[in-house]
Amino acid sequence: MAFKIISAAEAASLVKHGDNIGLSGFTPAGTPKAVTPEIAKIAEEEHAKGNPFQIGVFTGASTGDSCDGILSRVKAIRYRAPYTTNADFRKAVNNGEIAYNDIHLSQMAQEIRYGFMGKVNLAILEACEVTPDGKVYLTAAGGIAPTIARLADKVVIELNAAHSKNMMGMHDVYEPLDPPYRKAIPIFKPSDRIGVPYVQVDPAKIVGIVEVNKPDEARSFAAPDPVTDQIGQNVADFLAADMRRGIIPSTFLPLQSGVGNIANAVLGALGRDKTIPPFEMFTEVLQDAVVGLIRQGRVKFGSTCSLTVTNECLQGIYDDMDFFRDKLVLRQSEISNNPELVRRLGVISINTAIEADIYGNVNSTHIGGTKMMNGIGGSGDFTRGAYISIFTCPSVAKEGKISAIVPMVAHVDHSEHSVNIIVTEQGVADLRGKSPLERAKTIIENCAHPDYKNLLWDYLKISSKGQTNHCLRAVFGMHDTLAQKGDMRLTQWSDYLK
């Protein structure tokens, strides 16, 4: 079957007010880049006429500015799920302009299948190749592509020449059945393949091919600094020590690592520590640091949902595909992030916190408990089932005016029951096997910044005694002081005891 070549504007014209669109990709990797700006133009035109035009957007994770950014700026998004990183989108969410559903990434595809979010009117998939019988070969990410392609009324393919056809064969596409017919996912090591290398789409639903030549809108991260380097070293030293004492097998275990400069610092430190043997990754994103470790032989294999790398790094993978083909696999998010697989494989998870409290609860999404930052992403998918769950963050922010260690987090994403280890540049708090009060003492002593240690010790002194000690009148005193005076260090517990 020969598919019709259409323009991005023609594809966008298929989208009507109230529709839901589903997008391929996971982070800016593999997301459509041509049709969504044209949808934004339609929204602008309709709004100028006084007509409503808003849509729902279903994605694997964050996208690039050509989707979340431009659609937010023209107020074209009514509903969006899940994770995002765009500043304009974030502003719109926190202004109450977008209904944002911050769900675990592993649940996105299945919640669409279950009908929780409504129907998919149009799916837009970025591909490096498509065959006449509807085999769509994705680019740099798996995301939720198989589900949205199967459920959508219509499908548009962005055939992107910026991605090499060498990507063909890198994906492992497997869509599980829904309950009560779901079967065990037969992955027993990160390198196992269980599906096919393409998304099969009913050719009759493919309404057109949009020819594109646009690279991924790759994000760069801040350069390492002494704080992130120390956090990375603290994590590597902790894991090496756990291996020496037999907590971690001598063969080591698969790692999951989030996105950002702290994650890069952690992976760099692990790569340098030759007491840790070459290891595997079972994760949702691979960054440049992991690609470098694969080249060095320090990472043996990477199972991921997305190649969240710079364009130069991605081109290097394409150019060296003979080397990387047996060292990488790309999966959909409901497989890469599947909590049952995480627990069975014994994955060690390493994610970033905004703040942690003295009992081990972690906030990874909300500033001040109300303002969305990015979303929970896949951190919850990995944390709950991890062999060891680790959260990292600098001990202070905003030139020391904010402590990342507080009496109680302003928003809970990961409860104390799921968090094993907290790491700052100050040190490591091992919470395993400890009671709440023991955890509090460990976190304050090892992770809090010196400017805040006495303040946190004093909080414990004024707390009511119980299984978990708290003073409910003062528990958010540090947050309140920040809001009132701009510096948590100015907190006076006596102000909250009157």
Buried (B, 14 or more C-beta within 10 A) or exposed (E): EEBEEBBBBBBBBBBEBEBBBBBBBBBBBBBBBBBBBBBBBBBBEBBEEEEEBBBBBBBBBBBBBBBBBBBBBBBBBBBBBBBBBBEBBBBBBBEEBBEBBBBBBBBBBBBBBEEEBEEBBBBBBBBBBBEEEBBBBBBBBBBBBBBBBBBBEBBBBBBBEBBBEBBBEBBBBBBBEEEEEEEEBEBEEBBBBBBEBBBBBEBEBBBBBBBBEBBBBBBEBEEBEEBBBBBBBBBBBBBBBBBEEEEBEEEBBBBBBBBBBBBBBBBBBBBBBEEBEBBBBBBBBBBBBBBBBBBEEBBBBBBBBBBBBBEEBBBBBBEEBEEBEEBBBBBBBBBBBBBEBBBBBBBBBBBBBBBBBBBBBBBBBBBBBEBBBBBBBBBBBBBBBBBBBBBBBBBBBEEBBBBBBBBBBBBBBBBBEBBBBBBBBBBBBBBEEBEBBEBBBBBBBBBBBEBBBEBBBBBBEBBEEEEBBBBEBBBBBBBBBBEEEEBBBBBEBEBBEE
